[in-house]
Amino acid sequence: GINAEFFFFFFFSKIAKKTYVYKDMTTGCEMFNIANPHSLMPDNDAILVVQSALIRENGDAIDTGCGNAFGEDAEAEPLDDGEVVVNNIISTAGLIEAGGFEKKRAILEWAKPYLGRVKERLATERPDRVDGFMTGAQAFIKKLCTELDEYVVYVNSAMDYEGALIFARFDEGATVPRFFFFRDGLGLFYPGSGTGVTAGRVPDVVAKREGCIV
């Protein structure tokens, strides 16, 4: 009947929404799933902030009282049952800790061409976002450079430094970090769309209707 059809449409649309993924528009590398808690940075709509969590290596959730599972290989000590604990963002996206970014100069040398590429794409795709992106991105880079020792820098799984870098930071007292992404450097995609950025993108009208940040 109609009610049953509505239920199944509603149920499966919710499932589909939860499996949307953000990908780096330069490399096509997956960054995170929208099921991860995320929001725009206060007073800066160019930065997406994603809360991470500790999970079992098989993907099951665990309590977050297991220390700072935050290293290059995303591993912590095994649980009592011998299973490895990983950080969900690092593990699922295959992020790799990037060396050589301990100095302000290295950040700026990466940021200038990266921001330029994103700006060029936005000028064609979303010209209304160019000013907001450049203002917010430059403000974040400035903040990052003054607080660099507070962050760990990660590169995408392709280790392509023309693409996105990701910045992770522990809040005071936290056992898992938050990850900071340049919003306009990402695109929202349906799952299973591969590593390209030409197919499988969620239309803006659909994303906005479902409350997604694009």
N, C-alpha and C positions, 0 to 999 in steps of 0.2 A: 504494500500500500504506500501512499504518499509519505506517511510518517516514517516508515521503514526506509524509504529511499532517501528522505531528508537526513535521517540518522547516519546512514552509511556515507552520504556525501560530506556531512559535517565531520564525521570521524576521520575519514581518509584525508580530507583537506587539512585537518589539524596535524595529522601524521606527516603529510607532505611538507607543511610549513616548518615543522620542527627539523626537517632534514635539509632545509636550505643551507648552503655553505657559502661563506665568504672566501673569495680567492684573490690573490695578488694579481692585478690586471697587467702587470709587466711580465711575470713569469708563468702565470696560470696555476701556481702552487696554492693548494688549499691552506687557509689560515685557521678558521674555526667554524664550528657549526652554530647556528643561531640558537640552539638549545642552551648554549653556555650563557649565563647571565652577562649582559653587556649593556652599555649605555654610553651616551656622549659625555665627554669630560666636562665638568662644570665650567662654564664661561669659555668653552672652546669647542665649537661644533665641527672642528676638523679632526678631532681625535676620538677614536672609539676605545673604550676601556672595557676589558674583558676579565671577569673573575675566573681564576682557574681553580682546580680541585685536584686532590689526590685520588687516583683510581688504581684498582688492580690492573695488572698488565693485560688481563682479558677484557677490560672495559668496565668491570663492576665497580660501583662506588664504595668508598670506605670512609671511616671517620678521618678527620684532618689532623689528628694528634700525633702524627708520625714523623715530625721533624720537617726540615726544609728539603723536600724532594725537588731540587731546583738546579741540578748540575747539567753539564753538557749532554750526558746520556740519559737524563731525566729519571735516573734510578735512585731509590732510597734503599735502606736495608730491607731484606725480605720480611714478610709477616711471619707469624708463628707457623703458618702452614707452608712456608717456603715460597709463597708467591711474591713476585716483585711489585713494588709500588712505584707508580710513575705519575708525573704531572700530566693532566689530560691535554692541555694545550700543546705542550712540547711534544708529547708522544704522538697524538693524532695528526698533527701538522708536520711532524718530522723536523721540527726546528733544531738548528745547530748553533751552539754558542759561538759567537763570532769574536775572534781575537783581534787585537789591533785598534780597538775603539776606546781605549782608555784616555785618549787625548781629544780635546776639543777640535783640533785640526782635522782629525780623521772623520769625525762626525760631519763637519762642514763640507769636507771634500766629497763625502757620499751624498749629503743632502742636496747640494746645489743642482747636480744633474738629475737626481731623482725627482725633486720637486718640479723641475722644469718639464720632465716628461709627463708627470701627472697634470700639470697646468695645461700643456699642449693638448692632451686628450680631452680634458674638461672643456676647453675652448670650443671643441667640436660637439661633444656629447651633452654637456651641462654647463653652458656659459654662465648661468646664474650662480654656479658654485665656485667660479674662479677666484673672486675676491675673498670669499669666506675661507676657502682652502688656503690661499697664500698667507692671509693674515694669521689664521690659526696655526698653520704648520710652522711658520717662522717663529711664532710665539713659543710653540712647544720646543722647537730646536734650541731657542735661546734658554729656556728653562732647563732643558736636558744638559746643555753645556755647562751650566752653573751647578748642576747636581749630579754630574756624571758618575760619581762614585756610589750613588744610590741605585743605579740601574745595572742590569745585565743585558747585553745586546745579543740578539739572535738574528741569524740569517735564515731565509727560506730554505726549504728542503733541497732545492736545486743548487744551492750555494751560489746563486746568481746575484752578485752585488749591485747589478743595475736595477734589481727589483727591491722589494720591501725589506727593510730591517724592522725588527720588532723589539720593543723595549719592555723589560719586566722589572717590577719593583715591589718589594714587600712593604705593606703598611705596618706601622708600629704594632708589634704584638701578633702579627699575622704569621701563620705557618705555611701559607701558600701565597704566591705573588699575584698581582694584577698585571695584565699585559696591555700595552699601549700600541695601537695601530693607527696609521693615517687613513681616516675614513674614505677619502676620495681616491686613494690608491687601491681600494678594494672594489670588487663587484660581487653581486649576489647571484648564486647559481643553483640550479636544480642538482640534486645528487646524481652521481654517475655521469657527469658531463666531461670527464677526462681532465686533462691538464691544459687544454686550450681555453681561450677566452672569446672565441667567435661563435660558439654554440652553447645552448643550455642556460642562457642568462635569464633570470627572472625579470619579467617586464616591470618597469618602475610602477606602473599603475597597480599591478598585483601586489608588489612589495609594500607600497604605501598603504594600500587597502588593508593589508594584514598587519600593519604596524611595524614593519621592518625599517631599519635605518639604511638608507641608500644615499 
